């Protein structure tokens, strides 16, 4: 049976299986979901076994488990390591979801659920592609390993040491990952750059208690005033990051790079309409595509302090909080950037405010040369299924483990993503266009064949 | 029996009764406590009846009930209207309370509970003082009316119209209120000024959904960036409110006023130690006492948006919120100030941000001349019980209904408070020093006698 027919015949079963997985709320950031992480890992291990993979192992870590499996019966052929993650982002604000995040629903040929596209849905394609080849042909054209983690959304604290320690076990000629995006329904893309990531928590305290704004108002520091003043100092009015030395290791764009990025033919007006935005906004002097793919950022992800309830509370809050992440490019080093931000915060701290900073994630930026043969083969597979040759892009997101894998395993990383830009990953109503579920299965199957 | 002995004999019973009242969580700002507001009003009505007052009525309103009672059997004598409130502030953050806010506890002769001093505890003194005189003497030296509301902490939306409509029923020669503070354990004070209050909610929205900070970061407006920039623009670095025309109707302090305020002999260093503050902070060019009593303020009471959970969420939030209150002095008009702030926010709104403002409370400032005979009589009563003549102060807090009562009833308002500045009103661990519970009963009893 040809693969198109095979995947059509098994479509209903495959989607039912994926929905089962999506029902498990495997939110890595929230400790209350620890048991769900174990369930999600076990579910995957079972599916890998059923698919015909061998040496299926669930490695416990200090955090969430890593799932390993392999099928090494193609002597003389290259080895491909498939990476992905079974953890998902938190789901708040819940009230903005049209259907419950962990009750998957198909509407208009789109599968709605947290993790539908990032990354359970995309990772699932690899399991089913390998299963299909084994069922149809009894063997694989290449050697395959799976290394799947549950901490991608919290920047892989345990996969990094696992990788270093098991470099031999994980050794491969190429790493294959589906956790990036197409440019549009019929515009495949291969990502050749990912931004790095670093994050920090900021806490401002003033008095040792909340104070009455009548009795004390005007006389004592207010933690919220101090925080908003401090946070506002992090950017200039024209959208540049205002931290000393922040841009030092971010390479200036060459005319050639700008030309390549312009090939994306991005429609600013369409995005504004889609997101109901009056204006786009960011670092002055760069296009939208440049700003989101090839320039670094500093973003406030959360700010909170004082009264959030109904009505009014005349309080001067004693503490206020902010959560900050940066996206990094080029030779920007996460530790160096975190230190520069912390220095800025200490220098700009307003009168009467005490500052506490917790540095969190640290992930390096990643780049790969699109002229490598394996990337050209990936482009061939896309072209056969989608009928159009993919564009080589730079993605604004961060998968810090990608850079680590390339570095530790000394192998090229093929970022072959099947998501779409409007699929609300990390936001309410995350979904996966099932057209790319179907095409993804075929593309991966095709790609594995081209490698032998 | 003299009143000192009477109140000592009844102390245990009185405190047990007050604790019962404090157990009712009558938080006016939270709609879930609507039934508790009814219970708290009924409790008070019962006590007024037991005390010997007549025409005890619970007036239902669009919000929480108003309790009325009177005792009008002193022909030819003046009429005193006692005002107070049985509603309390919200209690969050709960984790900072040493004992539960609605389980009253006495520790070191202090009564701990939400409402212990603001205002159930102080209001209760008037009920018991009137009861004591009636029990001891069979009649009151003056005519007395009680008008007690349950919406003071949300700026009395229903008492204002009630007052206008019932001006004749409530007519009095003086209004008596205990909802302010002593300067210290042995430093009584009579408040001759209260700041006005106005409040507003600010909401910033950007995109129609939360966005992934990798995919979109650097390219689109972030509601939190817009909000902190906007909020930071409301003050200058030296603590002045940066809104056009904000200070227009706030009178400059004369050398005489500054001298009067300096009589308070406030110890800045002691306050810093007590609140564990590195520095005091506020409008440049004024002392702490001037800033908190005689100068207007703009305070952030709450700011929130984006992720507040454990760990990191790489999100660009679509909305962000702030809650703001101002304290007003002199001829500052709450509506005018709200309009000026709204104009400022609209003018300074960052690129790509949509702004929504909800104007809330509007209360005028209040002042009274300390040389009025009734204020001198109140000072006499304090002096007899405390052994020292009270200072005439200006309080930074707001009881907007005070200005309305003075205006509508054309009567002087005597602000005879028994709280202390460190009693954590509007904050965790609110309490009432019971020494002033005892002295308060005597002072009120004495004052009512001096009026006849």
Interface residues (C-beta under 8 A of the other chain):
Chain A: X29 X30 X31 X89 X90 X92 X93 X96 X154 X155 X181 X195 X197 X199 X206 X207 X208 X209 X210 X211 X212 X213 X214 X215 X216 X217 X218 X219 X220 X221 X222 X224 X225 X227 X228 X229 X231 X232 X233 X235 X237 X271 X275 X276 X277 X278 X279 X280 X281 X282 X283 X288 X291 X292 X295 X296 X297 X299 X300 X301 X302 X303 X304 X305 X306 X307 X308 X309 X310 X311 X312 X313 X314 X315 X316 X317 X320 X321 X323 X325 X327 X350 X351 X352 X354 X360 X361 X395 X396 X397 X398 X421 X424 X425 X426 X427 X428 X429
Chain B: X29 X30 X31 X89 X90 X92 X93 X96 X154 X155 X181 X195 X197 X199 X206 X207 X208 X209 X210 X211 X212 X213 X214 X215 X216 X217 X218 X219 X220 X221 X222 X224 X225 X227 X228 X229 X231 X232 X233 X235 X237 X275 X276 X277 X278 X279 X280 X281 X282 X283 X288 X291 X292 X295 X296 X297 X299 X300 X301 X302 X303 X304 X305 X306 X307 X308 X309 X310 X311 X312 X313 X314 X315 X316 X317 X320 X321 X323 X325 X327 X350 X351 X352 X354 X360 X361 X395 X396 X397 X398 X421 X424 X425 X426 X427 X428 X429
